[in-house]
Amino acid sequence: MSEEIRGNGHCETVVVDDEPTTGVAGSATEALCALAPIGMLTELTHRCPLQCSYCSNPLELERANKELSTETWCSVMSQAGEMGILQVHLSGGEPTARKDLEEIVSAASKAGLYSNLITAAVTLNRARLEDLAKRGLDHVQISFQDVDAENAERIGAYPGATQKKLDVAKWVTELGLPLTINAPIHRQNIHNVGRYIDLAVKLGAQRLEIAHVQYYGWALLNRAALIPTYDETLASIELVERERERLKGVLTIDMVVPDYYAKRPKPCMGGWGKGFMNITPAGKVLPCHAAETIPSLQFDNVQDRKLLDIWLNGQAFNAFRGTDWMKEPCRSCAFKDIDFGGCRCQAMAITADPRNTDPACALSPYHGEMVALARAEASKPAPAFVYRNPRNAAAATKPAEREPALADS
Amino acid sequence: MSGEIQSAGRLIVDRQTKPHLPTYLKLRNDPGRGRWVLLAPERVLTPDQTAVAVLKLCDGERTVEEIAETLAKEYSAPVAIIATDVLDLLQGLADKGYIKG
């Protein structure tokens, strides 16, 4: 990413991704969050026709009757525009499951927000897409669970998904909207990274996200079924780097790499409470997708408090903002303003203390054991998926299942 | 450019190119942060004053040469230097898919 950010001196670029890992990556010298984040992820609903085992939603899925009203979502969009947020990701679950998506898109457009629809696309018809485009929708991102239809439909547990996605992708480009293909990568499709790139070019996409699965929530539960080997991971990264050069000016390939095999942690969300916020279907405002897994945090709701006030003064946003909260080895680390100690939720999940160094960091005392476990899982045959659905959610959120993986080590 | 891999479909910006921004890019003022931004799919570009001046002239009708001449007059600067700078800027943006010719 560094080359892109440097630009040629006249134009810097900042990534405003919806992925849990990149969030916002930008120049360290620029005050991105003077008063507001530049990106906002709105999880309009947790309802989804697909059941992917690596879903970034929390294990505890929000019920439909807890979802925010149309009026509240429209107010959120309007407040976001006023406070200086620049982009909104309309996501879920499946955002098109909301019958009022049209009104929410209109509100986002009116607020001056650049809107990204992040969809599985299996329930979207052409007339609706056309209407959304007319209302000011700026960009569509479609996930493909694999390039091989049979495998894709097994991973997403939705027969017939692939043809529907291909149809929608075609409509998106026909309507003149920019298209991103999202490719969630794991051990059961990592052999197809090259073919994903071919597919994105063939569909006329501007952008492809090679998003290696990150292991929180559902994906952590399914880690053994998902984590690729070190060699497979490395080969996929090298392939993407070669293809990026070949496809310069044709296709932008963004890559989210798995942090288990890195020496230093990712700068999760571009820093806590720095450039990104996430709103749940019920209106809770989170610093990241998985923040609800940290029990010491208190989350404000857009129904009770203004968005700007939550961003500036909310307990959850200030808990890990900056570097004052850090313990050793982060506190005295030369990279603390670069990677911000990595991911708080991963520290919580693996070490039971969100202030610990992310165990993806080689300086973490938990690093060796976590990586050894993952490597061992990757070398064994993949177990069956625990699909993301309400029944499995109920089973997975029983207290016994939530023990931190390495807390006692 | 020598030694560089050329991808099919890559726009090579030269002095006769008539650059324009694709419709999905939005050049907007960002008053809270006192700057201009170019909004793109999951990207925010922050062009400096020079880049904004160039982008505002990228209307699909003016050639790069004409853009450079206009700016050279406006800033009383040598057109050769401006032209090189404009080409460099636009090629960089074209390689990210943000300029079409």
Chai-1 contact restraints between the chains, C-beta under 6 A:
chainA,res_idxA,chainB,res_idxB,connection_type,confidence,min_distance_angstrom,max_distance_angstrom,comment,restraint_id
A,N8,B,D88,contact,1.0,0.0,6.0,A-B,restraint_1
A,N8,B,L89,contact,1.0,0.0,6.0,A-B,restraint_2
A,N8,B,G92,contact,1.0,0.0,6.0,A-B,restraint_3
A,H10,B,D48,contact,1.0,0.0,6.0,A-B,restraint_4
A,H10,B,T50,contact,1.0,0.0,6.0,A-B,restraint_5
A,H10,B,A51,contact,1.0,0.0,6.0,A-B,restraint_6
A,H10,B,L89,contact,1.0,0.0,6.0,A-B,restraint_7
A,C11,B,L45,contact,1.0,0.0,6.0,A-B,restraint_8
A,C11,B,P47,contact,1.0,0.0,6.0,A-B,restraint_9
A,C11,B,A51,contact,1.0,0.0,6.0,A-B,restraint_10
A,E12,B,T46,contact,1.0,0.0,6.0,A-B,restraint_11
A,T13,B,R43,contact,1.0,0.0,6.0,A-B,restraint_12
A,T13,B,L45,contact,1.0,0.0,6.0,A-B,restraint_13
A,V14,B,V44,contact,1.0,0.0,6.0,A-B,restraint_14
A,V16,B,E42,contact,1.0,0.0,6.0,A-B,restraint_15
A,V16,B,V44,contact,1.0,0.0,6.0,A-B,restraint_16
A,D17,B,E42,contact,1.0,0.0,6.0,A-B,restraint_17
A,A34,B,R33,contact,1.0,0.0,6.0,A-B,restraint_18
A,L35,B,G32,contact,1.0,0.0,6.0,A-B,restraint_19
A,I38,B,V44,contact,1.0,0.0,6.0,A-B,restraint_20
A,G84,B,G32,contact,1.0,0.0,6.0,A-B,restraint_21
A,L86,B,V44,contact,1.0,0.0,6.0,A-B,restraint_22
A,Y114,B,L39,contact,1.0,0.0,6.0,A-B,restraint_23
A,H139,B,P41,contact,1.0,0.0,6.0,A-B,restraint_24
A,P178,B,Y24,contact,1.0,0.0,6.0,A-B,restraint_25
A,P178,B,P41,contact,1.0,0.0,6.0,A-B,restraint_26
A,T180,B,P41,contact,1.0,0.0,6.0,A-B,restraint_27
A,Q206,B,G97,contact,1.0,0.0,6.0,A-B,restraint_28
A,R207,B,P41,contact,1.0,0.0,6.0,A-B,restraint_29
A,E245,B,I5,contact,1.0,0.0,6.0,A-B,restraint_30
A,R246,B,I5,contact,1.0,0.0,6.0,A-B,restraint_31
A,R246,B,S7,contact,1.0,0.0,6.0,A-B,restraint_32
A,L247,B,S7,contact,1.0,0.0,6.0,A-B,restraint_33
A,K248,B,S7,contact,1.0,0.0,6.0,A-B,restraint_34
A,K248,B,R10,contact,1.0,0.0,6.0,A-B,restraint_35
A,K248,B,D95,contact,1.0,0.0,6.0,A-B,restraint_36
A,G249,B,R10,contact,1.0,0.0,6.0,A-B,restraint_37
A,G249,B,L11,contact,1.0,0.0,6.0,A-B,restraint_38
A,G249,B,A94,contact,1.0,0.0,6.0,A-B,restraint_39
A,G249,B,D95,contact,1.0,0.0,6.0,A-B,restraint_40
A,V250,B,S7,contact,1.0,0.0,6.0,A-B,restraint_41
A,V250,B,G9,contact,1.0,0.0,6.0,A-B,restraint_42
A,T252,B,G97,contact,1.0,0.0,6.0,A-B,restraint_43
